[in-house]
Structures are given as structure tokens and as C-alpha cells.
């Protein structure tokens, strides 16, 4: 039975009128995971009863749980008018709780009622909680606390497992305590040189080891000599949208009161899944983006789409639709960008808008849902409105104020227009724009004599000599390859390969590793620059097999430099730099480019 794998507290009876505690930090915030709080129970995809029915003066209080939805609700039956039922929810193992959730009273002529559904996890705050059902029927009582089980795909507390990747051992009074992972990312702990009465267990945290309520002492085992291991437990809880879970193994020697634990870590045997999991840890499903960078979120979502297409793993595919549905409306300045967003992902920053256009092309390629392609067309029409031959003979303005013609905006325009042609039957208009745009870009002077793309043009329409950023080089490669696919002309493919070769023979590569100018000693990349190299690697991978060994070397170097949480910083070679989700998205793109 499913209930075997759940942590069940003993039945708790409350005296009438006992005040409930609350979590003041988040009590007023609706929780959204797969669905948001207050969902109708008739929509539940599963109904289980993890606890026996609680009787209050012969009234029946039941806790209903859907592990499939990671949501719960409560009901009261055999009651009379005015009697009530509700849920309590705790995020700290029952020390405090949000009380009276969904409180419902039995109406006249009825004998029962039920609450709405509430989540058992809060991915916005990386919290996994527990719920209980409570009722008031001339006396107040509550069931025990219950949490949803974690199955990914095997359920918590599974036996067996093939040891694929043991990690970090810690010693305690002559014992060795080790953490192990199998190929599926399930963890278990072992203690060796153990004596009878020694203990070993796992802790699991969904906030990077800051706290672990409901995840303490998993599989705790009182050992006999030579038998010191726990069962297996999942590190992530995808049903609850809790990604980036970390585990550690802990043990206690029978002759001492203190224990010892390994470091917190995440499974890493499958580096693509591990990198994607670490990226999705930072995705907030409530506002449906990676707070708080607008264009960077578009590129991060493209990396997740690329992971889904490459691996076939659908674990994160839900984020595509969620991002689209939540964010295609208008936002005031400061809500998604420093600028207002007009709706359809459009803002005064033409390049930011175009990044979203490319993301929805990627979403269309993944899902074949015409809605995404239509959105990309809407965005492309907006971007194409900034093509202007009156200044420099062509090119696309960087912003509504017409202040700058630069490489990133024309590169995005070229890739987007050619991509639309390749996906719209019978098109000629988008192809004409792409070809015209490429001819202008190729003759604009932005590509310097070394075959590198400088940042943009001066007001006098000359190459401004500003920094060669990897993403500008990458977008030019990607544009040329999309035009090659559109026209069949090898001239575009040859151009892409020249641009790639020029980059690899330049100062963009240091010691065999792709290196942004801001990655060098004494420099720090800003939030935009952190994501540039991943763009380059994505498009270089399209240009030909001759770049594969370089792509493989980048993946190996950056993965070797990850931290125990599988996070990768901006630098892909020592010394390490602080990671965040932007650097993680860039690293995932590079890993996807590898063999």
C-alpha cells in the first residue's frame, strides 16, 4: 500500500479552542506547484486515504491525498448543519502550521462537505510540507500529519540498488559513513566497521541543505555488524516540482551521542539531467520564470527545451506551457524587466523581445503546437518593424529610441526570420527578409578582418571596435546555418564555419577553454555576460562535426569544475567563479552541444 512509504505522525487530538500556529513568512501566499491551492477535488487524478477515518462524536473526518497531484483535501460525513472540516499545513515538521485551510461548513439539509485541494509542496520556496485533516463536530480533533510519497520512478524506502556513484566518505570513531547514488539518482547511506547498535540514515533537503523538515532520519537503521545500510530514497520530487534536492548520509556510533554526516550533494551520474535539475531548482512556477532576468529566462527556457528534445525526458516540459501562459500578458516596469512589457513578450528592448521569439520557435519544434509558432510570428513582426534602411543602409535598431545598431539584434533578427521561413509552408516574405538582412550584416563591417564580430556600429556606420562577445559570434553562426537550411546554399554554411574557426583561433579560447573577456583574472561577468558562452556553444554545434572535439572539451572542463550541487560558474576552467542560474543555463547549453 502507498501509505507504507509515508511518514505518519501519531493521531493527534486537539482540545476545542486550541489556537493554531502559523508560518508568518508565507502564510498569506497562495502555493502553486502543478496546480495552485484551492483546486476542486473533482479534478484530482488520484484519491487515496493514507490514514484511518477519524471519528468525532461519530462524525467521520477523512484525509484525502493524491500523490499524482501532490495535493490533499479533507471531508466530513455523517454530520449535521454547521459542523466543519479543514486542513492544516506545516512546513517545519509540525512546529508551526497554516491553519483552517479551505474550512468548509456542512450546509442545511446536508450531512457532509469537503474542502478544496491544497499543495503539499511549495517549489517557490523549496519546501516540502505535510498536511492533516481537522474537524469541529461539538469537539475539535485532527488526524496525524501526512506528506505525499516521492516516486521518481521508484518510491522512497526502496530496497536494493546498483551502486553507480559513491561519494564523500566521513569517519566517526573508526567507522566510515558513505553516501551512494544509483543510476536513477536514488541515494542510500552505509556505515562500515560498524558495531551492533550503530545507526545510519539519510537527510534530504530541498533548499540546498539550509533545512530538512520532513527529510530527517530517512531510512534510519539500527545496525548489526556488516549490515549497515539504509534503503534508497529519491533526491528530487518532480511531482511536487521540487528540483535540486540534496542528500547526505549520517551515522552515530553506539558508544557516543554525537553523529557525523557527509557533505550535502546532488546526484551527478547523468550530467545532462543533473545540470538541468540544478537549473530548474531556480525556476519559480508561480511567476513562471527565473527571477529576475527577462531575456535570460528566455534563453534558460530554450536550454530546458533543448534538454527535453535531446533526452526525451519530459520531467521539465510542463515549464514551457506554464511560462507561456503566465508571461504573455502585459507587465508594468519592474515586474519582469526594468521596462514595461506590452504583452506577447514585447518591450522597448528589441533584442530582449527577439530572444523570446527564438524560444517560442524552440517550443514549437518540441511540441508542434501552432500556438508557439504564431507567437514567434507576432514577435518577429514587431522586431522586423525596426529594420531601417535610412541609417547605415539597413540593420535593426537595438531599441525603440533608435540609439544603436548592433550585432546581437541583427543576429537575432536573422536567425528568427530564417527560422520562420523554415517552418511556414510556402513562405517567401520571411526568407526575403533573412537574405536581405544577411547581405547587409555581411557587408556592414561588424565582422572584422580577423573574422570576429564586434559589438556594433558607430553613429558613422563603422565597426565600433567594441568587445567581441561570444554570443554575437554564436548568433552569426546560428543565423548562417539557419539560412543554409533555408536555401541549401553552401555559402552560408561556409560562412558559419569560418566564423566558428575564427573564434576558436582567437583570444576567446584560453588554454583550450572558451573564455569570455570578463572571465579573465580580475574581471567579473555581469548577469547578461554570464549567459553568452552557452549561446555560442549551442550554435557552434550546428556548424559541423569539425567542432565536436572542442565542444566535448568544454563540457568536460566545466563539469569537472562543478560544485557538489552540480552548479557551474561563469568560468569553465579554474579558478572557479560563483554559480547562479544564468551560468547554469549557459553550462547546460554547452553540455547539450557535447557528444
NUKOLNU-615285 format. One record per residue (C-alpha): x, y, z; residue in three letters. Coordinates in pm, whole numbers, padded with zeros to 5 digits, always signed. Example, Ala and Ser with C-alpha at 12.3 -4.5 7.8 and 13.67 -1.06 7.14 Angstrom:
BEGIN
+01230-00450+00780ALA+01367-00106+00714SER
// end
This chain:
BEGIN
+00000+00000+00000UNK+00115+00355-00073UNK+00073+00455+00291UNK+00360+00226+00388UNK+00602+00471+00227UNK+00470+00781+00401UNK+00576+00934+00727UNK+00272+00925+00952UNK+00269+01104+01284UNK+00060+00958+01562UNK-00302+01062+01580UNK-00330+01398+01748UNK-00644+01504+01931UNK-00679+01875+01999UNK-00887+02031+02269UNK-01161+02259+02141UNK-01050+02615+02103UNK-00678+02542+02083UNK-00512+02818+01881UNK-00327+02713+01566UNK+00020+02841+01493UNK+00103+02999+01158UNK+00410+03047+00943UNK+00424+03429+00929UNK+00670+03442+00640UNK+00448+03270+00382UNK+00104+03214+00536UNK-00070+03465+00310UNK+00093+03348-00013UNK-00102+03102-00230UNK+00105+02797-00310UNK+00135+02684-00671UNK+00306+02368-00790UNK+00147+02155-01064UNK-00169+02345-00975UNK-00248+02624-00732UNK-00414+02591-00394UNK-00795+02570-00385UNK-00829+02331-00678UNK-01159+02141-00700UNK-01117+01783-00568UNK-01332+01655-00854UNK-01028+01726-01075UNK-00791+01512-00870UNK-00620+01242-01075UNK-00597+01008-00777UNK-00768+00960-00442UNK-00610+00767-00156UNK-00682+00751+00214UNK-00343+00742+00390UNK-00497+00728+00740UNK-00788+00555+00904UNK-01107+00759+00935UNK-01109+00985+01240UNK-01431+00982+01443UNK-01550+01289+01633UNK-01878+01218+01809UNK-01950+00962+01537UNK-01874+01215+01260UNK-01625+01088+01002UNK-01319+01304+00925UNK-01113+01180+00631UNK-00787+01298+00481UNK-00774+01251+00102UNK-00440+01251-00079UNK-00344+01249-00445UNK+00023+01158-00478UNK-00016+01215-00851UNK-00106+01580-00793UNK+00083+01618-00462UNK-00233+01776-00322UNK-00471+01690-00039UNK-00822+01769+00081UNK-01038+01683+00380UNK-01400+01577+00423UNK-01659+01534+00697UNK-01951+01291+00675UNK-02239+01171+00896UNK-02259+01522+01037UNK-02514+01798+01080UNK-02556+02158+00967UNK-02280+02395+01079UNK-02017+02135+01158UNK-01690+02196+00977UNK-01375+02046+00831UNK-01041+02196+00722UNK-00674+02125+00654UNK-00366+02233+00845UNK-00035+02251+00659UNK+00313+02259+00810UNK+00648+02336+00650UNK+00863+02264+00955UNK+00764+01919+01069UNK+00466+02034+01275UNK+00630+02300+01490UNK+00410+02563+01323UNK+00137+02542+01066UNK-00104+02726+00841UNK-00443+02652+00992UNK-00803+02636+00875UNK-00713+02595+00508UNK-01027+02556+00298UNK-01253+02546+00604UNK-01597+02429+00493UNK-01924+02403+00690UNK-02199+02149+00633UNK-02495+02330+00468UNK-02856+02286+00572UNK-03008+01951+00467UNK-02662+01804+00402UNK-02471+01553+00613UNK-02124+01624+00486UNK-01889+01853+00294UNK-01527+01876+00185UNK-01250+02131+00148UNK-01077+02231-00172UNK-00736+02087-00257UNK-00408+02224-00123UNK-00048+02158-00219UNK+00190+01955-00008UNK+00495+02127-00155UNK+00591+02487-00229UNK+00853+02494-00505UNK+00877+02875-00495UNK+01037+02841-00150UNK+01184+02491-00196UNK+00965+02349+00081UNK+00810+02006+00118UNK+00533+02002+00372UNK+00278+01785+00547UNK-00097+01819+00599UNK-00358+01691+00839UNK-00737+01692+00833UNK-00923+01856+01120UNK-01290+01879+01208UNK-01521+02055+01451UNK-01825+01846+01546UNK-01901+01953+01903UNK-01532+01893+01966UNK-01215+01951+01764UNK-00974+01679+01653UNK-00712+01631+01384UNK-00553+01335+01211UNK-00181+01280+01206UNK+00047+01467+00967UNK+00100+01310+00624UNK+00317+01403+00328UNK+00299+01284-00031UNK+00532+01000-00118UNK+00823+01061-00355UNK+00846+00826-00653UNK+01096+00904-00928UNK+01027+00641-01065UNK+01083+00407-00771UNK+00933+00521-00442UNK+01117+00622-00128UNK+01233+00342+00100UNK+01302+00104-00188UNK+01543-00177-00124UNK+01834-00285-00341UNK+02003-00063-00596UNK+02319-00087-00803UNK+02594+00137-00671UNK+02675+00373-00957UNK+02848+00659-00781UNK+02961+00655-00418UNK+03066+00997-00290UNK+03239+01167+00002UNK+03314+00944+00300UNK+03329+01077+00657UNK+03477+00895+00956UNK+03339+00863+01308UNK+03504+00664+01588UNK+03666+00430+01339UNK+03351+00390+01128UNK+03320+00511+00770UNK+02993+00673+00666UNK+02933+00698+00291UNK+02669+00834+00059UNK+02583+00639-00257UNK+02371+00702-00565UNK+02233+00463-00821UNK+02193+00544-01189UNK+01839+00673-01130UNK+01960+00928-00875UNK+01829+00747-00568UNK+02052+00765-00262UNK+02138+00543+00031UNK+02384+00556+00316UNK+02626+00297+00452UNK+02833+00261+00764UNK+03132+00026+00766UNK+03346-00107+01050UNK+03019-00080+01242UNK+02914-00239+01566UNK+02576-00362+01684UNK+02360-00065+01772UNK+02534+00181+01538UNK+02293+00384+01328UNK+02296+00513+00971UNK+02039+00730+00792UNK+01987+00989+00521UNK+01882+01351+00542UNK+01714+01516+00244UNK+01687+01889+00180UNK+01510+02081-00092UNK+01678+02414-00016UNK+02042+02324-00059UNK+02095+02195+00294UNK+01963+02504+00473UNK+01684+02297+00630UNK+01537+01949+00603UNK+01199+01925+00777UNK+01026+01603+00683UNK+01353+01479+00538UNK+01539+01389+00856UNK+01649+01039+00952UNK+01521+00877+00633UNK+01567+00501+00645UNK+01726+00520+00988UNK+01872+00178+01060UNK+01997+00028+01384UNK+02275-00192+01256UNK+02434-00525+01321UNK+02799-00578+01226UNK+02829-00588+00847UNK+02469-00480+00776UNK+02494-00102+00798UNK+02295+00046+00510UNK+01970+00230+00455UNK+01715+00173+00186UNK+01710+00406-00115UNK+01547+00748-00124UNK+01488+00998-00404UNK+01687+01319-00418UNK+01423+01505-00620UNK+01044+01521-00610UNK+00933+01604-00966UNK+00561+01558-00896UNK+00586+01840-00642UNK+00813+02037-00879UNK+01088+02021-00617UNK+01409+02001-00814UNK+01769+02023-00698UNK+01712+01812-00389UNK+02026+01736-00190UNK+02102+01445+00040UNK+02364+01348+00292UNK+02443+01028+00481UNK+02470+01041+00858UNK+02563+00793+01127UNK+02602+00752+01501UNK+02832+00519+01694UNK+02664+00322+01969UNK+02909+00441+02236UNK+02860+00812+02159UNK+02575+01060+02143UNK+02714+01270+01860UNK+02687+01175+01497UNK+02864+01268+01173UNK+02735+01344+00826UNK+02879+01366+00477UNK+02852+01688+00284UNK+02526+01768+00110UNK+02533+01673-00255UNK+02312+01603-00554UNK+02328+01301-00785UNK+02553+01354-01086UNK+02590+01025-01273UNK+02382+01162-01562UNK+02537+01503-01621UNK+02266+01637-01853UNK+01991+01552-01607UNK+02199+01678-01316UNK+02269+02011-01486UNK+01905+02055-01589UNK+01789+01968-01238UNK+02019+02231-01088UNK+01884+02488-01335UNK+01520+02403-01268UNK+01584+02442-00895UNK+01578+02817-00958UNK+01264+02823-01174UNK+00971+02974-00986UNK+00646+02819-01114UNK+00429+03090-00962UNK+00554+03385-01174UNK+00679+03119-01419UNK+01029+03241-01488UNK+01377+03251-01342UNK+01371+03561-01122UNK+01470+03812-01207UNK+01608+03845-01559UNK+01377+03872-01858UNK+01579+03782-02167UNK+01796+03544-01965UNK+01482+03349-01874UNK+01404+03307-02243UNK+01747+03158-02308UNK+01725+02939-01996UNK+01391+02802-02116UNK+01547+02729-02455UNK+01815+02528-02275UNK+01545+02329-02093UNK+01368+02270-02425UNK+01698+02157-02574UNK+01744+01913-02287UNK+01393+01775-02338UNK+01445+01725-02710UNK+01789+01571-02670UNK+01700+01324-02394UNK+01326+01265-02433UNK+01291+01328-02060UNK+00958+01509-02010UNK+01018+01600-01644UNK+01053+01971-01715UNK+00837+02002-02025UNK+00548+02146-01822UNK+00753+02466-01769UNK+00722+02556-02138UNK+00345+02599-02127UNK+00350+02749-01780UNK+00597+03017-01887UNK+00397+03095-02198UNK+00058+03116-02030UNK+00169+03328-01736UNK+00400+03568-01917UNK+00235+03655-02249UNK+00034+03930-02081UNK+00143+04289-02015UNK+00355+04381-01712UNK+00444+04722-01568UNK+00805+04836-01545UNK+00990+04642-01279UNK+00766+04335-01285UNK+00960+04141-01549UNK+01206+04394-01683UNK+01316+04746-01598UNK+01094+04836-01895UNK+00722+04769-01925UNK+00629+04454-02118UNK+00346+04525-02361UNK+00221+04169-02388UNK+00334+03892-02625UNK+00682+03926-02467UNK+00732+04262-02642UNK+00923+04551-02485UNK+01127+04852-02590UNK+01439+04635-02594UNK+01419+04482-02939UNK+01685+04222-02863UNK+01508+04106-02546UNK+01191+04062-02748UNK+01368+03864-03020UNK+01515+03619-02767UNK+01161+03525-02671UNK+01077+03480-03037UNK+01353+03223-03073UNK+01237+03048-02756UNK+00886+03001-02895UNK+01033+02864-03217UNK+01213+02610-02998UNK+00886+02536-02816UNK+00713+02478-03149UNK+00989+02237-03254UNK+00941+02047-02928UNK+00562+02033-02921UNK+00446+02107-03278UNK+00187+02334-03115UNK+00097+02607-03364UNK+00031+02849-03077UNK+00403+02885-03017UNK+00484+02944-03383UNK+00209+03206-03403UNK+00363+03382-03104UNK+00704+03376-03270UNK+00548+03537-03580UNK+00389+03811-03367UNK+00726+03882-03209UNK+00910+03871-03542UNK+00669+04120-03694UNK+00747+04359-03411UNK+01123+04311-03449UNK+01105+04349-03828UNK+00944+04689-03775UNK+01283+04815-03658UNK+01460+04728-03983UNK+01564+05069-04116UNK+01747+05149-04439UNK+01761+05521-04364UNK+02059+05474-04131UNK+02360+05269-04241UNK+02157+05130-04531UNK+01980+04870-04318UNK+02002+04681-03995UNK+01771+04654-03696UNK+01764+04907-03417UNK+01850+04781-03070UNK+01570+04976-02903UNK+01262+05186-02971UNK+01463+05503-02934UNK+01678+05408-03235UNK+02004+05457-03044UNK+02222+05172-03170UNK+02261+04917-03447UNK+02445+04623-03302UNK+02543+04264-03361UNK+02310+04094-03115UNK+01993+04245-03261UNK+02078+04174-03624UNK+02194+03823-03532UNK+01864+03752-03357UNK+01668+03901-03646UNK+01847+03682-03899UNK+01806+03362-03701UNK+01439+03434-03628UNK+01336+03530-03982UNK+01516+03234-04140UNK+01369+03001-03874UNK+01016+03117-03954UNK+01069+03054-04323UNK+01185+02702-04244UNK+00865+02632-04050UNK+00597+02813-04252UNK+00492+02631-04567UNK+00503+02840-04882UNK+00676+03137-04718UNK+00877+03384-04920UNK+00847+03702-04713UNK+01048+03584-04414UNK+01313+03432-04639UNK+01350+03760-04829UNK+01397+03944-04500UNK+01657+03692-04385UNK+01858+03703-04709UNK+01845+04083-04728UNK+01945+04105-04363UNK+02239+03870-04405UNK+02370+04057-04706UNK+02357+04381-04509UNK+02521+04228-04200UNK+02797+04063-04402UNK+02881+04397-04565UNK+02824+04616-04258UNK+03179+04592-04123UNK+03070+04439-03792UNK+03269+04127-03887UNK+03629+04243-03854UNK+03933+04138-04054UNK+04001+03850-03813UNK+03655+03706-03876UNK+03526+03813-03533UNK+03204+04001-03466UNK+03246+04326-03278UNK+02960+04464-03073UNK+02812+04708-03323UNK+02841+05017-03540UNK+02932+05375-03465UNK+02696+05660-03548UNK+02906+05690-03863UNK+02817+05330-03955UNK+03166+05190-03894UNK+03272+04892-03683UNK+03298+05038-03333UNK+03577+04802-03227UNK+03399+04713-02906UNK+03429+04377-02730UNK+03393+04056-02925UNK+03135+03872-02715UNK+03089+03502-02771UNK+02712+03527-02811UNK+02744+03771-03102UNK+02978+03527-03273UNK+02741+03242-03194UNK+02431+03420-03323UNK+02610+03495-03651UNK+02694+03126-03683UNK+02337+03028-03597UNK+02193+03274-03847UNK+02416+03145-04125UNK+02323+02784-04051UNK+01951+02860-04049UNK+01993+03034-04385UNK+02183+02732-04514UNK+01887+02515-04420UNK+01651+02767-04579UNK+01831+02800-04912UNK+02057+02499-04949UNK+02340+02735-05041UNK+02670+02614-04901UNK+02792+02975-04897UNK+02605+03022-04571UNK+02744+02701-04424UNK+03094+02805-04523UNK+03040+03143-04357UNK+02926+02974-04036UNK+03234+02753-04031UNK+03467+03047-04096UNK+03311+03232-03804UNK+03350+02927-03584UNK+03711+02868-03683UNK+03795+03234-03630UNK+03655+03220-03277UNK+03848+02906-03187UNK+04172+03059-03316UNK+04123+03382-03121UNK+04169+03507-02767UNK+03817+03379-02696UNK+03985+03047-02628UNK+04238+03032-02344UNK+04416+02705-02276UNK+04163+02521-02491UNK+03865+02658-02295UNK+03612+02914-02417UNK+03673+03227-02216UNK+03474+03549-02216UNK+03681+03864-02164UNK+03502+03911-01831UNK+03612+03559-01721UNK+03975+03661-01704UNK+04167+03731-01386UNK+04040+04039-01208UNK+03722+04055-01414UNK+03363+03965-01326UNK+03085+03890-01571UNK+02758+04072-01522UNK+02420+03899-01531UNK+02398+03933-01910UNK+02751+03821-01987UNK+02717+03509-01770UNK+02496+03352-02036UNK+02690+03439-02351UNK+02910+03130-02388UNK+02618+02889-02383UNK+02465+03072-02681UNK+02791+03036-02870UNK+02818+02664-02796UNK+02460+02596-02899UNK+02506+02744-03244UNK+02865+02624-03296UNK+02731+02269-03255UNK+02516+02323-03565UNK+02809+02423-03784UNK+02974+02087-03832UNK+03146+01781-03691UNK+03483+01957-03707UNK+03385+02148-03392UNK+03277+01843-03193UNK+03606+01778-03017UNK+03609+02139-02899UNK+03251+02106-02771UNK+03340+01784-02588UNK+03641+01952-02426UNK+03425+02240-02299UNK+03173+02002-02148UNK+03444+01802-01974UNK+03618+02110-01837UNK+03309+02279-01699UNK+03171+01958-01550UNK+03497+01881-01376UNK+03474+02224-01214UNK+03120+02189-01079UNK+03048+02211-00707UNK+02880+01932-00501UNK+02540+02071-00600UNK+02626+02030-00972UNK+02643+02406-01018UNK+02876+02560-01272UNK+03004+02917-01261UNK+03081+03153-01545UNK+03439+03028-01579UNK+03470+02687-01736UNK+03829+02642-01617UNK+03995+02714-01282UNK+03971+02926-01080UNK+03601+02865-01017UNK+03357+03155-01014UNK+03029+03184-00820UNK+02744+02998-00990UNK+02388+03116-01042UNK+02105+03007-01269UNK+02235+03214-01562UNK+02573+03042-01552UNK+02389+02711-01508UNK+02179+02771-01821UNK+02495+02851-02013UNK+02662+02534-01888UNK+02360+02321-01980UNK+02372+02457-02337UNK+02738+02363-02357UNK+02672+02013-02224UNK+02398+01968-02482UNK+02647+02058-02755UNK+02877+01773-02650UNK+02866+01419-02782UNK
// end
